[in-house]
Amino acid sequence: MIAETLIGRGDRAFAYYEQINPAAKNDRIEVYESEPYVYPQNILGDEHPQFGLARNGWLTGTASWAYQAGVQYILGVRPTYTGLEIDPCLPAAWEGFRMRRVFRGATYEIEVRNPRHVCRGVKLMLVDGSPVAGKVAPIFADAGTHRVEVELG
């Protein structure tokens, strides 16, 4: 998933994310047989008589990697030394998203718009109404709430 975002393929990155998302398996729970909030260690393949059965939940580090892939790479909100980088790689069909992120004591209310339905490419970033060069929202020492608007294109 992360590699797909690094080369700008948001549709494929999100498709992979959905393929391993436990909650996406609820429509076939009678086969999957695992909790919808747990990443299993493995799912039996099509050569096995119990194809699709999830095994060994709670024994994997997949949840932390899925979080990193989803938030820091697909949504593209990553902490850096100089600020909060916002560089999404989304499915082209998405109109955008909103999220709230606390970073170094300040709250960032982030809105990403995708009017041109691209997978990647920050066209414009505003922080508290002012344009910012690049893709990094600055660090704020005031512990306040700051609005970040990003347009892809």
N, CA, C and O atoms as a GROMACS GRO file, in nm:
protein
  612
    1MET      N    1   0.083  -0.119   0.000
    1MET     CA    2   0.000   0.000   0.000
    1MET      C    3   0.087   0.125   0.000
    1MET      O    4   0.066   0.216  -0.080
    2ILE      N    5   0.184   0.128   0.090
    2ILE     CA    6   0.271   0.245   0.098
    2ILE      C    7   0.346   0.265  -0.032
    2ILE      O    8   0.354   0.378  -0.082
    3ALA      N    9   0.401   0.158  -0.088
    3ALA     CA   10   0.475   0.170  -0.214
    3ALA      C   11   0.386   0.224  -0.326
    3ALA      O   12   0.431   0.306  -0.406
    4GLU      N   13   0.262   0.180  -0.331
    4GLU     CA   14   0.170   0.230  -0.434
    4GLU      C   15   0.148   0.381  -0.420
    4GLU      O   16   0.139   0.451  -0.521
    5THR      N   17   0.139   0.431  -0.297
    5THR     CA   18   0.121   0.576  -0.280
    5THR      C   19   0.246   0.652  -0.321
    5THR      O   20   0.238   0.762  -0.374
    6LEU      N   21   0.362   0.594  -0.295
    6LEU     CA   22   0.487   0.662  -0.330
    6LEU      C   23   0.503   0.681  -0.480
    6LEU      O   24   0.573   0.772  -0.524
    7ILE      N   25   0.439   0.595  -0.559
    7ILE     CA   26   0.444   0.613  -0.704
    7ILE      C   27   0.314   0.671  -0.759
    7ILE      O   28   0.292   0.673  -0.880
    8GLY      N   29   0.226   0.719  -0.668
    8GLY     CA   30   0.108   0.794  -0.708
    8GLY      C   31  -0.013   0.715  -0.750
    8GLY      O   32  -0.103   0.770  -0.813
    9ARG      N   33  -0.019   0.588  -0.715
    9ARG     CA   34  -0.133   0.505  -0.756
    9ARG      C   35  -0.231   0.488  -0.640
    9ARG      O   36  -0.234   0.384  -0.574
   10GLY      N   37  -0.310   0.592  -0.616
   10GLY     CA   38  -0.405   0.592  -0.506
   10GLY      C   39  -0.516   0.490  -0.519
   10GLY      O   40  -0.559   0.432  -0.419
   11ASP      N   41  -0.562   0.465  -0.641
   11ASP     CA   42  -0.668   0.366  -0.661
   11ASP      C   43  -0.619   0.227  -0.618
   11ASP      O   44  -0.690   0.155  -0.548
   12ARG      N   45  -0.500   0.192  -0.660
   12ARG     CA   46  -0.446   0.061  -0.627
   12ARG      C   47  -0.412   0.052  -0.477
   12ARG      O   48  -0.436  -0.052  -0.415
   13ALA      N   49  -0.356   0.157  -0.420
   13ALA     CA   50  -0.323   0.157  -0.277
   13ALA      C   51  -0.448   0.133  -0.193
   13ALA      O   52  -0.446   0.054  -0.099
   14PHE      N   53  -0.558   0.202  -0.227
   14PHE     CA   54  -0.680   0.185  -0.149
   14PHE      C   55  -0.743   0.049  -0.174
   14PHE      O   56  -0.803  -0.009  -0.082
   15ALA      N   57  -0.731  -0.004  -0.293
   15ALA     CA   58  -0.783  -0.138  -0.321
   15ALA      C   59  -0.711  -0.241  -0.234
   15ALA      O   60  -0.775  -0.332  -0.180
   16TYR      N   61  -0.581  -0.228  -0.220
   16TYR     CA   62  -0.506  -0.318  -0.132
   16TYR      C   63  -0.548  -0.300   0.014
   16TYR      O   64  -0.562  -0.397   0.088
   17TYR      N   65  -0.570  -0.174   0.053
   17TYR     CA   66  -0.614  -0.146   0.190
   17TYR      C   67  -0.747  -0.216   0.218
   17TYR      O   68  -0.765  -0.278   0.323
   18GLU      N   69  -0.840  -0.207   0.124
   18GLU     CA   70  -0.970  -0.271   0.141
   18GLU      C   71  -0.960  -0.424   0.141
   18GLU      O   72  -1.037  -0.491   0.209
   19GLN      N   73  -0.866  -0.478   0.066
   19GLN     CA   74  -0.851  -0.624   0.060
   19GLN      C   75  -0.812  -0.683   0.195
   19GLN      O   76  -0.851  -0.795   0.228
   20ILE      N   77  -0.735  -0.608   0.274
   20ILE     CA   78  -0.694  -0.662   0.405
   20ILE      C   79  -0.776  -0.607   0.521
   20ILE      O   80  -0.758  -0.650   0.635
   21ASN      N   81  -0.866  -0.515   0.494
   21ASN     CA   82  -0.947  -0.454   0.598
   21ASN      C   83  -1.045  -0.557   0.656
   21ASN      O   84  -1.133  -0.604   0.584
   22PRO      N   85  -1.032  -0.592   0.784
   22PRO     CA   86  -1.120  -0.694   0.842
   22PRO      C   87  -1.268  -0.657   0.834
   22PRO      O   88  -1.352  -0.744   0.815
   23ALA      N   89  -1.301  -0.531   0.849
   23ALA     CA   90  -1.441  -0.489   0.845
   23ALA      C   91  -1.503  -0.510   0.707
   23ALA      O   92  -1.625  -0.522   0.695
   24ALA      N   93  -1.421  -0.513   0.604
   24ALA     CA   94  -1.471  -0.534   0.468
   24ALA      C   95  -1.512  -0.679   0.444
   24ALA      O   96  -1.567  -0.711   0.338
   25LYS      N   97  -1.486  -0.766   0.540
   25LYS     CA   98  -1.519  -0.909   0.525
   25LYS      C   99  -1.652  -0.945   0.590
   25LYS      O  100  -1.689  -1.062   0.592
   26ASN      N  101  -1.725  -0.848   0.642
   26ASN     CA  102  -1.850  -0.876   0.714
   26ASN      C  103  -1.956  -0.943   0.628
   26ASN      O  104  -2.040  -1.016   0.681
   27ASP      N  105  -1.954  -0.921   0.498
   27ASP     CA  106  -2.055  -0.981   0.411
   27ASP      C  107  -2.033  -1.131   0.391
   27ASP      O  108  -2.121  -1.200   0.338
   28ARG      N  109  -1.919  -1.182   0.433
   28ARG     CA  110  -1.895  -1.327   0.426
   28ARG      C  111  -1.838  -1.380   0.558
   28ARG      O  112  -1.744  -1.459   0.560
   29ILE      N  113  -1.897  -1.333   0.666
   29ILE     CA  114  -1.850  -1.369   0.800
   29ILE      C  115  -1.862  -1.519   0.827
   29ILE      O  116  -1.785  -1.574   0.906
   30GLU      N  117  -1.958  -1.586   0.763
   30GLU     CA  118  -1.974  -1.731   0.785
   30GLU      C  119  -1.853  -1.809   0.732
   30GLU      O  120  -1.829  -1.922   0.775
   31VAL      N  121  -1.777  -1.751   0.641
   31VAL     CA  122  -1.654  -1.814   0.590
   31VAL      C  123  -1.533  -1.758   0.664
   31VAL      O  124  -1.445  -1.833   0.704
   32TYR      N  125  -1.529  -1.628   0.681
   32TYR     CA  126  -1.414  -1.557   0.740
   32TYR      C  127  -1.394  -1.594   0.887
   32TYR      O  128  -1.281  -1.617   0.930
   33GLU      N  129  -1.502  -1.598   0.963
   33GLU     CA  130  -1.504  -1.642   1.103
   33GLU      C  131  -1.403  -1.571   1.194
   33GLU      O  132  -1.340  -1.635   1.278
   34SER      N  133  -1.389  -1.442   1.178
   34SER     CA  134  -1.301  -1.366   1.268
   34SER      C  135  -1.368  -1.233   1.300
   34SER      O  136  -1.457  -1.188   1.228
   35GLU      N  137  -1.324  -1.173   1.408
   35GLU     CA  138  -1.381  -1.045   1.450
   35GLU      C  139  -1.355  -0.939   1.342
   35GLU      O  140  -1.249  -0.938   1.280
   36PRO      N  141  -1.451  -0.849   1.320
   36PRO     CA  142  -1.435  -0.748   1.216
   36PRO      C  143  -1.341  -0.634   1.255
   36PRO      O  144  -1.321  -0.541   1.177
   37TYR      N  145  -1.283  -0.641   1.373
   37TYR     CA  146  -1.191  -0.536   1.420
   37TYR      C  147  -1.051  -0.591   1.445
   37TYR      O  148  -0.969  -0.524   1.507
   38VAL      N  149  -1.022  -0.712   1.397
   38VAL     CA  150  -0.893  -0.776   1.420
   38VAL      C  151  -0.832  -0.819   1.287
   38VAL      O  152  -0.898  -0.884   1.206
   39TYR      N  153  -0.707  -0.783   1.266
   39TYR     CA  154  -0.635  -0.834   1.150
   39TYR      C  155  -0.584  -0.973   1.182
   39TYR      O  156  -0.511  -0.991   1.280
   40PRO      N  157  -0.620  -1.074   1.102
   40PRO     CA  158  -0.570  -1.209   1.129
   40PRO      C  159  -0.426  -1.224   1.081
   40PRO      O  160  -0.377  -1.145   1.000
   41GLN      N  161  -0.360  -1.326   1.132
   41GLN     CA  162  -0.225  -1.353   1.086
   41GLN      C  163  -0.225  -1.407   0.943
   41GLN      O  164  -0.133  -1.381   0.866
   42ASN      N  165  -0.330  -1.482   0.908
   42ASN     CA  166  -0.340  -1.531   0.771
   42ASN      C  167  -0.485  -1.563   0.737
   42ASN      O  168  -0.570  -1.576   0.825
   43ILE      N  169  -0.511  -1.575   0.608
   43ILE     CA  170  -0.641  -1.617   0.556
   43ILE      C  171  -0.612  -1.734   0.462
   43ILE      O  172  -0.527  -1.724   0.374
   44LEU      N  173  -0.683  -1.843   0.481
   44LEU     CA  174  -0.656  -1.963   0.403
   44LEU      C  175  -0.683  -1.940   0.255
   44LEU      O  176  -0.785  -1.882   0.218
   45GLY      N  177  -0.592  -1.987   0.172
   45GLY     CA  178  -0.597  -1.965   0.028
   45GLY      C  179  -0.691  -2.058  -0.046
   45GLY      O  180  -0.748  -2.150   0.014
   46ASP      N  181  -0.706  -2.035  -0.175
   46ASP     CA  182  -0.805  -2.108  -0.255
   46ASP      C  183  -0.770  -2.256  -0.276
   46ASP      O  184  -0.855  -2.332  -0.325
   47GLU      N  185  -0.652  -2.299  -0.241
   47GLU     CA  186  -0.615  -2.441  -0.249
   47GLU      C  187  -0.663  -2.519  -0.126
   47GLU      O  188  -0.665  -2.642  -0.128
   48HIS      N  189  -0.700  -2.447  -0.022
   48HIS     CA  190  -0.741  -2.511   0.104
   48HIS      C  191  -0.892  -2.535   0.104
   48HIS      O  192  -0.967  -2.454   0.050
   49PRO      N  193  -0.939  -2.646   0.164
   49PRO     CA  194  -1.083  -2.673   0.170
   49PRO      C  195  -1.162  -2.568   0.248
   49PRO      O  196  -1.283  -2.554   0.227
   50GLN      N  197  -1.096  -2.494   0.337
   50GLN     CA  198  -1.164  -2.388   0.414
   50GLN      C  199  -1.124  -2.250   0.361
   50GLN      O  200  -1.101  -2.158   0.439
   51PHE      N  201  -1.116  -2.237   0.232
   51PHE     CA  202  -1.076  -2.113   0.166
   51PHE      C  203  -1.150  -1.993   0.226
   51PHE      O  204  -1.272  -1.996   0.241
   52GLY      N  205  -1.074  -1.888   0.260
   52GLY     CA  206  -1.132  -1.765   0.312
   52GLY      C  207  -1.137  -1.757   0.463
   52GLY      O  208  -1.170  -1.651   0.518
   53LEU      N  209  -1.105  -1.865   0.533
   53LEU     CA  210  -1.109  -1.867   0.679
   53LEU      C  211  -0.990  -1.789   0.736
   53LEU      O  212  -0.876  -1.814   0.699
   54ALA      N  213  -1.019  -1.696   0.825
   54ALA     CA  214  -0.914  -1.617   0.891
   54ALA      C  215  -0.862  -1.694   1.011
   54ALA      O  216  -0.939  -1.757   1.084
   55ARG      N  217  -0.731  -1.688   1.032
   55ARG     CA  218  -0.671  -1.763   1.142
   55ARG      C  219  -0.580  -1.672   1.225
   55ARG      O  220  -0.521  -1.576   1.175
   56ASN      N  221  -0.570  -1.707   1.352
   56ASN     CA  222  -0.472  -1.647   1.443
   56ASN      C  223  -0.485  -1.495   1.457
   56ASN      O  224  -0.388  -1.421   1.438
   57GLY      N  225  -0.605  -1.450   1.489
   57GLY     CA  226  -0.623  -1.309   1.519
   57GLY      C  227  -0.543  -1.270   1.643
   57GLY      O  228  -0.510  -1.356   1.725
   58TRP      N  229  -0.512  -1.146   1.656
   58TRP     CA  230  -0.439  -1.090   1.770
   58TRP      C  231  -0.292  -1.129   1.771
   58TRP      O  232  -0.224  -1.103   1.870
   59LEU      N  233  -0.240  -1.191   1.666
   59LEU     CA  234  -0.100  -1.235   1.666
   59LEU      C  235  -0.018  -1.165   1.558
   59LEU      O  236   0.081  -1.221   1.510
   60THR      N  237  -0.057  -1.048   1.519
   60THR     CA  238   0.011  -0.983   1.407
   60THR      C  239   0.027  -0.833   1.434
   60THR      O  240  -0.048  -0.774   1.512
   61GLY      N  241   0.124  -0.774   1.371
   61GLY     CA  242   0.145  -0.630   1.381
   61GLY      C  243   0.080  -0.554   1.267
   61GLY      O  244   0.113  -0.438   1.243
   62THR      N  245  -0.010  -0.618   1.196
   62THR     CA  246  -0.071  -0.557   1.078
   62THR      C  247  -0.150  -0.431   1.110
   62THR      O  248  -0.153  -0.338   1.029
   63ALA      N  249  -0.214  -0.425   1.226
   63ALA     CA  250  -0.296  -0.308   1.259
   63ALA      C  251  -0.212  -0.180   1.257
   63ALA      O  252  -0.256  -0.078   1.205
   64SER      N  253  -0.094  -0.184   1.314
   64SER     CA  254  -0.011  -0.064   1.317
   64SER      C  255   0.036  -0.026   1.176
   64SER      O  256   0.042   0.092   1.143
   65TRP      N  257   0.068  -0.125   1.094
   65TRP     CA  258   0.108  -0.095   0.956
   65TRP      C  259  -0.010  -0.044   0.874
   65TRP      O  260   0.007   0.045   0.791
   66ALA      N  261  -0.127  -0.099   0.896
   66ALA     CA  262  -0.246  -0.053   0.823
   66ALA      C  263  -0.278   0.092   0.862
   66ALA      O  264  -0.318   0.171   0.777
   67TYR      N  265  -0.260   0.125   0.989
   67TYR     CA  266  -0.280   0.264   1.034
   67TYR      C  267  -0.181   0.357   0.963
   67TYR      O  268  -0.219   0.461   0.910
   68GLN      N  269  -0.054   0.319   0.964
   68GLN     CA  270   0.048   0.401   0.898
   68GLN      C  271   0.015   0.419   0.749
   68GLN      O  272   0.020   0.530   0.697
   69ALA      N  273  -0.019   0.309   0.682
   69ALA     CA  274  -0.051   0.316   0.540
   69ALA      C  275  -0.174   0.403   0.515
   69ALA      O  276  -0.174   0.485   0.423
   70GLY      N  277  -0.277   0.385   0.596
   70GLY     CA  278  -0.401   0.459   0.576
   70GLY      C  279  -0.390   0.607   0.605
   70GLY      O  280  -0.430   0.690   0.524
   71VAL      N  281  -0.336   0.640   0.722
   71VAL     CA  282  -0.332   0.781   0.764
   71VAL      C  283  -0.214   0.856   0.703
   71VAL      O  284  -0.231   0.965   0.648
   72GLN      N  285  -0.096   0.798   0.713
   72GLN     CA  286   0.023   0.873   0.672
   72GLN      C  287   0.049   0.870   0.521
   72GLN      O  288   0.119   0.957   0.469
   73TYR      N  289  -0.006   0.771   0.452
   73TYR     CA  290   0.025   0.762   0.309
   73TYR      C  291  -0.098   0.776   0.219
   73TYR      O  292  -0.091   0.853   0.123
   74ILE      N  293  -0.208   0.709   0.246
   74ILE     CA  294  -0.327   0.728   0.162
   74ILE      C  295  -0.387   0.865   0.192
   74ILE      O  296  -0.408   0.944   0.100
   75LEU      N  297  -0.417   0.893   0.319
   75LEU     CA  298  -0.464   1.028   0.354
   75LEU      C  299  -0.348   1.128   0.348
   75LEU      O  300  -0.371   1.248   0.328
   76GLY      N  301  -0.227   1.080   0.365
   76GLY     CA  302  -0.108   1.163   0.344
   76GLY      C  303  -0.075   1.260   0.454
   76GLY      O  304  -0.005   1.358   0.428
   77VAL      N  305  -0.122   1.239   0.575
   77VAL     CA  306  -0.095   1.331   0.686
   77VAL      C  307   0.017   1.271   0.771
   77VAL      O  308  -0.005   1.177   0.848
   78ARG      N  309   0.138   1.329   0.756
   78ARG     CA  310   0.258   1.273   0.820
   78ARG      C  311   0.329   1.378   0.904
   78ARG      O  312   0.351   1.490   0.859
   79PRO      N  313   0.364   1.341   1.027
   79PRO     CA  314   0.445   1.432   1.108
   79PRO      C  315   0.588   1.436   1.056
   79PRO      O  316   0.645   1.333   1.020
   80THR      N  317   0.646   1.555   1.053
   80THR     CA  318   0.787   1.572   1.016
   80THR      C  319   0.853   1.663   1.118
   80THR      O  320   0.787   1.718   1.205
   81TYR      N  321   0.982   1.678   1.106
   81TYR     CA  322   1.056   1.764   1.198
   81TYR      C  323   1.014   1.911   1.184
   81TYR      O  324   1.014   1.984   1.282
   82THR      N  325   0.978   1.953   1.063
   82THR     CA  326   0.945   2.093   1.038
   82THR      C  327   0.797   2.126   1.043
   82THR      O  328   0.760   2.243   1.036
   83GLY      N  329   0.711   2.025   1.053
   83GLY     CA  330   0.568   2.050   1.057
   83GLY      C  331   0.489   1.927   1.018
   83GLY      O  332   0.541   1.816   1.018
   84LEU      N  333   0.363   1.949   0.984
   84LEU     CA  334   0.274   1.840   0.948
   84LEU      C  335   0.260   1.837   0.796
   84LEU      O  336   0.195   1.923   0.737
   85GLU      N  337   0.322   1.738   0.734
   85GLU     CA  338   0.315   1.726   0.588
   85GLU      C  339   0.179   1.669   0.548
   85GLU      O  340   0.130   1.574   0.609
   86ILE      N  341   0.119   1.728   0.445
   86ILE     CA  342  -0.009   1.680   0.394
   86ILE      C  343   0.007   1.658   0.244
   86ILE      O  344   0.009   1.752   0.165
   87ASP      N  345   0.019   1.530   0.208
   87ASP     CA  346   0.044   1.491   0.069
   87ASP      C  347  -0.035   1.364   0.038
   87ASP      O  348   0.024   1.256   0.029
   88PRO      N  349  -0.168   1.376   0.022
   88PRO     CA  350  -0.252   1.258   0.003
   88PRO      C  351  -0.226   1.186  -0.130
   88PRO      O  352  -0.179   1.246  -0.227
   89CYS      N  353  -0.258   1.058  -0.130
   89CYS     CA  354  -0.261   0.979  -0.252
   89CYS      C  355  -0.390   0.898  -0.245
   89CYS      O  356  -0.393   0.786  -0.193
   90LEU      N  357  -0.497   0.955  -0.298
   90LEU     CA  358  -0.633   0.904  -0.281
   90LEU      C  359  -0.682   0.828  -0.403
   90LEU      O  360  -0.625   0.838  -0.511
   91PRO      N  361  -0.789   0.750  -0.384
   91PRO     CA  362  -0.859   0.700  -0.502
   91PRO      C  363  -0.915   0.819  -0.580
   91PRO      O  364  -0.969   0.913  -0.521
   92ALA      N  365  -0.904   0.816  -0.711
   92ALA     CA  366  -0.946   0.930  -0.794
   92ALA      C  367  -1.094   0.963  -0.776
   92ALA      O  368  -1.132   1.079  -0.793
   93ALA      N  369  -1.176   0.867  -0.742
   93ALA     CA  370  -1.320   0.891  -0.727
   93ALA      C  371  -1.354   0.972  -0.603
   93ALA      O  372  -1.463   1.029  -0.594
   94TRP      N  373  -1.263   0.979  -0.508
   94TRP     CA  374  -1.293   1.051  -0.383
   94TRP      C  375  -1.303   1.201  -0.409
   94TRP      O  376  -1.224   1.259  -0.483
   95GLU      N  377  -1.403   1.262  -0.347
   95GLU     CA  378  -1.419   1.408  -0.351
   95GLU      C  379  -1.321   1.476  -0.256
   95GLU      O  380  -1.290   1.594  -0.272
   96GLY      N  381  -1.273   1.403  -0.158
   96GLY     CA  382  -1.184   1.458  -0.056
   96GLY      C  383  -1.215   1.396   0.078
   96GLY      O  384  -1.281   1.292   0.086
   97PHE      N  385  -1.168   1.460   0.185
   97PHE     CA  386  -1.195   1.412   0.320
   97PHE      C  387  -1.165   1.524   0.420
   97PHE      O  388  -1.101   1.624   0.387
   98ARG      N  389  -1.213   1.504   0.541
   98ARG     CA  390  -1.183   1.593   0.654
   98ARG      C  391  -1.131   1.508   0.769
   98ARG      O  392  -1.175   1.395   0.789
   99MET      N  393  -1.039   1.564   0.844
   99MET     CA  394  -0.991   1.496   0.963
   99MET      C  395  -0.935   1.598   1.061
   99MET      O  396  -0.905   1.712   1.026
  100ARG      N  397  -0.922   1.554   1.182
  100ARG     CA  398  -0.861   1.635   1.288
  100ARG      C  399  -0.738   1.561   1.336
  100ARG      O  400  -0.742   1.440   1.359
  101ARG      N  401  -0.627   1.634   1.353
  101ARG     CA  402  -0.502   1.573   1.396
  101ARG      C  403  -0.437   1.662   1.499
  101ARG      O  404  -0.416   1.781   1.474
  102VAL      N  405  -0.405   1.606   1.614
  102VAL     CA  406  -0.329   1.679   1.715
  102VAL      C  407  -0.181   1.652   1.688
  102VAL      O  408  -0.139   1.537   1.676
  103PHE      N  409  -0.103   1.760   1.679
  103PHE     CA  410   0.039   1.749   1.648
  103PHE      C  411   0.115   1.850   1.730
  103PHE      O  412   0.093   1.971   1.717
  104ARG      N  413   0.204   1.803   1.815
  104ARG     CA  414   0.287   1.887   1.902
  104ARG      C  415   0.204   1.989   1.981
  104ARG      O  416   0.243   2.105   1.994
  105GLY      N  417   0.091   1.943   2.031
  105GLY     CA  418   0.008   2.025   2.119
  105GLY      C  419  -0.097   2.110   2.050
  105GLY      O  420  -0.188   2.160   2.117
  106ALA      N  421  -0.088   2.127   1.920
  106ALA     CA  422  -0.188   2.206   1.846
  106ALA      C  423  -0.282   2.110   1.772
  106ALA      O  424  -0.246   1.997   1.740
  107THR      N  425  -0.404   2.159   1.748
  107THR     CA  426  -0.502   2.080   1.673
  107THR      C  427  -0.511   2.133   1.531
  107THR      O  428  -0.527   2.253   1.509
  108TYR      N  429  -0.500   2.044   1.436
  108TYR     CA  430  -0.509   2.078   1.294
  108TYR      C  431  -0.640   2.022   1.241
  108TYR      O  432  -0.660   1.901   1.241
  109GLU      N  433  -0.729   2.109   1.196
  109GLU     CA  434  -0.852   2.067   1.130
  109GLU      C  435  -0.825   2.071   0.981
  109GLU      O  436  -0.811   2.178   0.922
  110ILE      N  437  -0.818   1.955   0.922
  110ILE     CA  438  -0.770   1.941   0.784
  110ILE      C  439  -0.887   1.908   0.692
  110ILE      O  440  -0.967   1.818   0.720
  111GLU      N  441  -0.895   1.981   0.582
  111GLU     CA  442  -0.991   1.950   0.477
  111GLU      C  443  -0.915   1.937   0.345
  111GLU      O  444  -0.847   2.031   0.303
  112VAL      N  445  -0.928   1.823   0.282
  112VAL     CA  446  -0.867   1.800   0.151
  112VAL      C  447  -0.980   1.790   0.049
  112VAL      O  448  -1.074   1.712   0.066
  113ARG      N  449  -0.969   1.869  -0.058
  113ARG     CA  450  -1.068   1.866  -0.166
  113ARG      C  451  -1.000   1.812  -0.292
  113ARG      O  452  -0.883   1.840  -0.320
  114ASN      N  453  -1.076   1.735  -0.368
  114ASN     CA  454  -1.022   1.674  -0.489
  114ASN      C  455  -1.117   1.699  -0.608
  114ASN      O  456  -1.175   1.605  -0.661
  115PRO      N  457  -1.134   1.826  -0.649
  115PRO     CA  458  -1.232   1.858  -0.753
  115PRO      C  459  -1.196   1.802  -0.891
  115PRO      O  460  -1.285   1.783  -0.974
  116ARG      N  461  -1.069   1.776  -0.916
  116ARG     CA  462  -1.027   1.725  -1.047
  116ARG      C  463  -1.015   1.573  -1.048
  116ARG      O  464  -0.979   1.513  -1.150
  117HIS      N  465  -1.046   1.512  -0.936
  117HIS     CA  466  -1.044   1.365  -0.924
  117HIS      C  467  -0.911   1.304  -0.968
  117HIS      O  468  -0.906   1.213  -1.051
  118VAL      N  469  -0.805   1.358  -0.910
  118VAL     CA  470  -0.671   1.302  -0.932
  118VAL      C  471  -0.636   1.214  -0.812
  118VAL      O  472  -0.699   1.222  -0.707
  119CYS      N  473  -0.536   1.132  -0.829
  119CYS     CA  474  -0.490   1.050  -0.716
  119CYS      C  475  -0.394   1.128  -0.628
  119CYS      O  476  -0.394   1.111  -0.506
  120ARG      N  477  -0.313   1.213  -0.688
  120ARG     CA  478  -0.209   1.279  -0.611
  120ARG      C  479  -0.173   1.413  -0.673
  120ARG      O  480  -0.192   1.436  -0.792
  121GLY      N  481  -0.120   1.502  -0.589
  121GLY     CA  482  -0.069   1.630  -0.635
  121GLY      C  483  -0.134   1.747  -0.564
  121GLY      O  484  -0.247   1.784  -0.596
  122VAL      N  485  -0.064   1.805  -0.468
  122VAL     CA  486  -0.116   1.921  -0.395
  122VAL      C  487  -0.102   2.044  -0.484
  122VAL      O  488   0.008   2.081  -0.524
  123LYS      N  489  -0.215   2.105  -0.515
  123LYS     CA  490  -0.217   2.226  -0.598
  123LYS      C  491  -0.208   2.350  -0.511
  123LYS      O  492  -0.142   2.448  -0.546
  124LEU      N  493  -0.277   2.347  -0.395
  124LEU     CA  494  -0.288   2.465  -0.310
  124LEU      C  495  -0.300   2.421  -0.165
  124LEU      O  496  -0.371   2.325  -0.134
  125MET      N  497  -0.231   2.492  -0.076
  125MET     CA  498  -0.247   2.469   0.067
  125MET      C  499  -0.264   2.603   0.138
  125MET      O  500  -0.184   2.695   0.121
  126LEU      N  501  -0.370   2.612   0.218
  126LEU     CA  502  -0.394   2.729   0.302
  126LEU      C  503  -0.390   2.686   0.447
  126LEU      O  504  -0.447   2.583   0.484
  127VAL      N  505  -0.324   2.765   0.530
  127VAL     CA  506  -0.323   2.741   0.674
  127VAL      C  507  -0.379   2.866   0.739
  127VAL      O  508  -0.322   2.975   0.728
  128ASP      N  509  -0.489   2.850   0.808
  128ASP     CA  510  -0.561   2.963   0.868
  128ASP      C  511  -0.588   3.073   0.765
  128ASP      O  512  -0.579   3.192   0.795
  129GLY      N  513  -0.621   3.030   0.643
  129GLY     CA  514  -0.659   3.123   0.536
  129GLY      C  515  -0.545   3.180   0.455
  129GLY      O  516  -0.569   3.248   0.356
  130SER      N  517  -0.421   3.154   0.494
  130SER     CA  518  -0.306   3.208   0.422
  130SER      C  519  -0.236   3.099   0.342
  130SER      O  520  -0.219   2.987   0.390
  131PRO      N  521  -0.195   3.131   0.218
  131PRO     CA  522  -0.125   3.031   0.136
  131PRO      C  523   0.008   2.989   0.199
  131PRO      O  524   0.078   3.070   0.260
  132VAL      N  525   0.040   2.862   0.182
  132VAL     CA  526   0.167   2.807   0.230
  132VAL      C  527   0.236   2.744   0.110
  132VAL      O  528   0.175   2.668   0.035
  133ALA      N  529   0.364   2.776   0.093
  133ALA     CA  530   0.441   2.713  -0.014
  133ALA      C  531   0.472   2.570   0.026
  133ALA      O  532   0.513   2.544   0.139
  134GLY      N  533   0.454   2.478  -0.066
  134GLY     CA  534   0.485   2.338  -0.037
  134GLY      C  535   0.367   2.264   0.022
  134GLY      O  536   0.251   2.300   0.001
  135LYS      N  537   0.399   2.159   0.099
  135LYS     CA  538   0.296   2.068   0.152
  135LYS      C  539   0.307   2.049   0.302
  135LYS      O  540   0.252   1.953   0.356
  136VAL      N  541   0.376   2.140   0.372
  136VAL     CA  542   0.398   2.123   0.515
  136VAL      C  543   0.332   2.237   0.592
  136VAL      O  544   0.368   2.353   0.575
  137ALA      N  545   0.236   2.202   0.678
  137ALA     CA  546   0.175   2.301   0.768
  137ALA      C  547   0.273   2.324   0.882
  137ALA      O  548   0.329   2.229   0.936
  138PRO      N  549   0.295   2.449   0.921
  138PRO     CA  550   0.395   2.478   1.023
  138PRO      C  551   0.357   2.427   1.162
  138PRO      O  552   0.241   2.394   1.189
  139ILE      N  553   0.455   2.422   1.248
  139ILE     CA  554   0.434   2.385   1.388
  139ILE      C  555   0.382   2.508   1.461
  139ILE      O  556   0.433   2.618   1.443
  140PHE      N  557   0.279   2.489   1.544
  140PHE     CA  558   0.223   2.598   1.623
  140PHE      C  559   0.250   2.572   1.771
  140PHE      O  560   0.229   2.460   1.819
  141ALA      N  561   0.297   2.673   1.842
  141ALA     CA  562   0.328   2.657   1.984
  141ALA      C  563   0.214   2.704   2.074
  141ALA      O  564   0.229   2.704   2.196
  142ASP      N  565   0.101   2.743   2.015
  142ASP     CA  566  -0.006   2.803   2.094
  142ASP      C  567  -0.109   2.704   2.149
  142ASP      O  568  -0.199   2.745   2.222
  143ALA      N  569  -0.098   2.578   2.116
  143ALA     CA  570  -0.195   2.476   2.159
  143ALA      C  571  -0.337   2.508   2.112
  143ALA      O  572  -0.434   2.458   2.169
  144GLY      N  573  -0.348   2.589   2.009
  144GLY     CA  574  -0.479   2.625   1.955
  144GLY      C  575  -0.523   2.532   1.844
  144GLY      O  576  -0.461   2.428   1.818
  145THR      N  577  -0.632   2.571   1.778
  145THR     CA  578  -0.685   2.496   1.665
  145THR      C  579  -0.658   2.574   1.537
  145THR      O  580  -0.682   2.695   1.531
  146HIS      N  581  -0.607   2.506   1.436
  146HIS     CA  582  -0.570   2.570   1.311
  146HIS      C  583  -0.633   2.496   1.195
  146HIS      O  584  -0.636   2.373   1.191
  147ARG      N  585  -0.683   2.573   1.100
  147ARG     CA  586  -0.752   2.515   0.984
  147ARG      C  587  -0.653   2.501   0.868
  147ARG      O  588  -0.583   2.595   0.832
  148VAL      N  589  -0.650   2.382   0.811
  148VAL     CA  590  -0.564   2.354   0.696
  148VAL      C  591  -0.653   2.309   0.581
  148VAL      O  592  -0.728   2.212   0.593
  149GLU      N  593  -0.644   2.380   0.470
  149GLU     CA  594  -0.721   2.346   0.350
  149GLU      C  595  -0.624   2.308   0.239
  149GLU      O  596  -0.528   2.380   0.211
  150VAL      N  597  -0.650   2.195   0.177
  150VAL     CA  598  -0.564   2.146   0.069
  150VAL      C  599  -0.652   2.116  -0.051
  150VAL      O  600  -0.757   2.053  -0.039
  151GLU      N  601  -0.607   2.161  -0.167
  151GLU     CA  602  -0.676   2.126  -0.292
  151GLU      C  603  -0.579   2.047  -0.378
  151GLU      O  604  -0.465   2.088  -0.401
  152LEU      N  605  -0.627   1.933  -0.425
  152LEU     CA  606  -0.547   1.851  -0.516
  152LEU      C  607  -0.574   1.893  -0.659
  152LEU      O  608  -0.681   1.946  -0.690
  153GLY      N  609  -0.478   1.869  -0.745
  153GLY     CA  610  -0.501   1.904  -0.885
  153GLY      C  611  -0.380   1.905  -0.969
  153GLY      O  612  -0.389   1.933  -1.089
   0.00000   0.00000   0.00000
